[in-house]
């Protein structure tokens, strides 16, 4: 890894971890029906498997704060990445339900622990460089997820599940090992307290929870487009099957592009202005998408919403990591827990609402949620100068 001053090795290393995590996530989205077919189970049992795995991942968010405080984000992120690398391959070998349960736990646990650790290391890099870089890290995650989702089908067609899971194994392991020597070495535990440093305690800073709620809104909004965007276009907008995925495609492409622009915007205008502008764009986009009308109009709404949602999580994570009296790992773990809670609980609730009232009210609800984020962003302006 060689890099110039604008992109030093430690920044490249964290970017590699985000790319690896996103790539496995994207390949996993393609592998879901293959895993279901391998096990010969119905959607209800597959949903139970995913819920068990996601619950283990949620528990991993708490454990990651303790592990990072003791060993540092560099070691935890590397070990989690190496555990994540073979997870899809191991899952592909499972022929029985209870064996699959174990590999689902490994997949989601390693993914969530790696998520917190790489964000914590990214926060350390951001402080070391004294300039915003968190948005570009999340841009690399989006790039990996899009690459995995787009290329996974081609891999299945070319070589079946062995090629797909083997690619996940090799790519994730290679990126993780390449990143390891260059990751920021600082322990994420706060330097002052000697008492209680070994114990995980909920932080007393309200800033952590406030930005956790921002992450909750952003994660839930993103999940709503992933889970229900295509159904909204097909059932309520009469979209052709070939273009029913354009809601998520436009949303995710806009997110990736704007995330790569986010650090420059944050450095020029400050975190408060970026958060305010992002919330305003997301509000506008979801409001447009909820109005129906012509299909291009709705897809454009999702594209604008993706532009707005792109930097909500990076700004929220940076703010939670820099909360006074809280280690970066603990702050990010709490903010991530809020986000994952939305990803776990929202799909069923939104599906219930959508089945009875349609999905237009769901996306109008997200416009209202982004209005609350916009109001809160003005109140939090003094804490988001950088």
N, C-alpha and C positions, 0 to 999 in steps of 0.2 A: 504493500500500500504506500504509494507516494502521492503527496498532495502539496498544493501551495498553501500559503497562509490563510486564504479564504476558506479552504476545505482541508484542515489538518487531519492527520491520521486518526486522532480520537473521534473526530466528527464522522469520518468515513466508516469507522468501526461500528458506531452506534447505528448509522444508516444501514449497514449490512445486516444488523440484527433485526431492524424493523422490516427490511426487505424479506428476510428469511421467514419471519413470523407471518407477514402478510401473504407470502407465497403459499405457505402451508394452509393458511385459512382459505385462500382461493381454491386450492386443489381439493380441500376438504368439502367445499360447497358442491363440487362436481362429483365427489366420491360418495356422497350421502345415499343416493339411490342404489349404487353398486353394493354398499355395505348392507343395505336393507335386503337386496336380492340374495346376497351371500347367505344371510341368516334365515331367509325365508319367513320373514315376519311382516305383520301388517303395520300400517302407519301409526296406530296407537302404541304398539310396542316400541317402534322406532322412536316415537316421541318420548316414551319413558326412558329409553337409553340416553337420548340427548339431554333430558332433564337431569338424570343421574350424573352424567358427565359434567354438565354445566354447574350443578350444585357442588361437585368436587372442585371445579374451577373457582367458584365463589369462595369456598373455604381456603383455597390456595392464595387468594388475595390477602387474607389475614396473615397466613403463615409466611408469605413473602416479606411482609414488613419486619417480622422478627428475624428471619434469615438474613435479610439485607443489612439490618442493624448490626448483626453479629459478624457476618463474613464479608459484607460489602457487595454492591450491586454487580461488580465485575465477575466475581465467582458465581453468584446466583444466576445471573443472566446466561453465562456460558454453560453451566450444568443444565439449566432448564432447556436451552437450545439443543443441547446434545440429547436430552431425553425426548424432546419433541420430534427430532429428526426421524426416528424409526417408528413413530406412533401410528401413522397411516399404514405402513407396511405390516406392523404387528396386528392391526385391526383387520387387515385384509386376510390374515391367516385364521381368524376366529370363525369356527363353524358352529359354536354353541353360544347360546344367549349369555350365560354367566361368564364365559371367557371374554366375550365382547364387552361386558360391563367393565371388566378390569382394564381393557385397553381404552375404553372410552374415558375412564377416570385418568389414565396416563395422558391421553391426548389433551383433555381440557385443563387438567391440573398444570401440566408443563407449559401450555399456551398462556394461561393466566399468570403464572409466576414469572415467566419470561417477559410478559407484558409490563408488569410492575417494575421488574429489575431493569429492563432496557430504558423505560421512561425515567427511572431514577438516575441511571447513568447519563442519560441525555440531559437531565437537569444539571448534573455536575459539570458536564461539558459546556452547557450554556453559561453557567457561572464562570467557568474557567476562561471562556472566550470573551466574556463580558459583552455579548451581543445575542439577539434572539436567533435560535436555530431549531427550536422545538417543532415548528410547523413543517420544516423540510423533512424531519424524521418521520412525521406522520404521512408526509407525501410519499416517502419510500414505502411505507406500509401499504398505502393505497395502490402504488405501482405494483407491488408484489401481489396484492389481492386481485387486481385486475388481470395481471399476467397469468396467475394460477387459474382464475375462473375462465379466462378466454382460451388458455392453452390446455386446460385439463381435458376437454372433450377431444381435442386433437390427439393427445397422448393416449386416451382410452381407445380411440379408433385405430391408432397406429400399433399399439402393443398391449392393449388391455390394461387391467388394473395393476399388473406387475410393473409396467413402464411408468404409470402415474405415481404409484407409491414409491417406486425406486427413485424417481426424479425428486420427490419430496425429501426422501432420505438423504440423497447425495447433496442436493442443493442446500438444504438447511444445515447439515453437518459441515459442509465446506465453508459456507458463509460465517457460521458461528466460530469455527476454528480460525478462520482468517481474521476475524474481528478480535479474538481473545487477547493477543499481545498488545493491542493498541487501545483497549477500553480504559476509561478513566479509573485509576486505582483507588480513589478516596472512599473510605468507609462512609456510608450514608448516615450513620448515627450522629446525633448532635454532639458537639465536642464538650459542652459544659457539664451536663449532669453525669455523675458517677452512679447515683442511686437510681434504680429503676431502668437503667439503660438496657438491661437484659430482658425487661418485661415489656410486652406490647400494651400500651395504654391509649385509650381514645384521646386525641388531642383536645385541648381546651380552646384552641383558636377557632372562632366562628368562621374565619376566612376559609378554612378547609372545607367546612360543610356547605358554605355558600357556593363555592366553586364546584363542589361535588354535585349540587343541584343543577348547575349549568351543564356538567358532564352528563347527568341523568337526562336532561332535555335533549341534548345532542345525540346521545347513544340511542335513545328511544325513537327519535325522529328518523335517524339513519336506518334503524331496524325496521321501522314501519314501511319505508320505501323498499327495502330488500324483501320483506315478507309479503307485502300486500300491494306493492305498486303495479305489478303485472296483472294481478286479479282486478284491480281498479280499472286499468285500461281495457281489459278484455270484457268485463261484465258490465261496466257502467259507461264506457266510451266506445264499445263495439270495435275495439282494435283488433287487427289481424294478428294471428298467432306469431307471425314472423317479427312483428314490431312491438309485441306486448312487453318485451323486456326493455324497451327504450326508456322507461321511467327511471329504472335503476341505472341503465347505461349512461344516460345524460347526467343523472345525479352524481354518480361515482366519478365520471370523467371530470366534471366540474370541480368536485372535491379535490381530486389529485392535482389538477392544474393550479388551483388557488392555494393549496397547501404549499406548493413549491414557491409561490409568490409571497406567502404569508410572513416569512421572516423579514423580508425587505420592507413590507408594509408596516410591520410592528416596529422595526427599528426607526422608520421614518416618522410614523404618526403616534407610536406608543400603543401599549396593550389595551388601554381603555377605549381609544378610538377604533381599534381593530375589532374589539368585542362588540362595540356599539354598531359599527357598520355591518358586521357579520350577522348580528341578531336582526337588524333591519332588513337585510337581504333575505334571510331565512323566512322572516315574517311575510315579506312580499311574495316569495316563491310559493310557500304553502298556501297562501291566500289565493293566488292565481290557480294553483293546481286543484284547489277545492271547488272552483267555480264551474268546472265542466266546460261546456261549450265545444269548441273544436279541439281535435286531438293534438295538433301542433301547439296550441295555446297551453294545454295541460302539460305536455312534455316540456315546453319552455319554462313553465312554472317549477317543475321538478329540477330543471337545470339551474335556475336561479336559487332554489332552495339548497342545492348542493354547494353552490358558491358560498352561501351564507353559513352553512353548517361546517364547512371545511376547517375553519380555524377556531371554532368554539372549544373543542377538546384540547388542542395544543395550548391555547391561552389559559384555559381552566387548569390544566395540569401544571403549567409553569407557576401559576398563582398559588395553587395548593402546595407545590413543592417549596415555595419560598415563604410560606406562612411563618410568622414569628414563633420561636420556641418549638418548632416541629421539624423533624428530619424530613428530607426530601422523599425518602422511601415511604414513610408513614403518611405524609400528605398525599402522595400519588396513590398509595394503596386505598385510602379512604375515598378519594375522588373516583378511582376505578371501580370500587365497590358500588358506589351510587350508579355509575354507568352500567355495570353488569346487571344490577338489580332491574334496571329498565329493560335490558335485553332479555332477561329471564321472564319477567312478569308481563311485559307489555304485549307480546304477540297474542296470547290467549285473550286478553281483555280487548285489544283492538279488533281481533277476529269476531268476538261476541258483538261488539258495536257495529262492525261492518256488515255482519250477517243480517242484522235487524234494521239498520238505518242507512246502510250504504257506507262507502269509504270517503265520500266527499265531506261529511261531518268530522271524520277522523282527521283529515288533513287541515280542515278549518280549525280544529282543536289545537293542532301543532302551531298554526299561525298565532293563536292566542297565547300558547306557551312561550313562543319566541317574543311576543310582546312583553311578557313578564321578564324574560331574560334581558330585553332591551332596557326596561325600567331599572332592573337591578344593576345593569352595567354602568348606568350613570351614577348610581349610589356607590359603586365600588371603584369609581375612577381613580381616586387617590392611591389605591393599592395596585394599580396596573399602569404605572408610568413607563415601565420598560418592556 
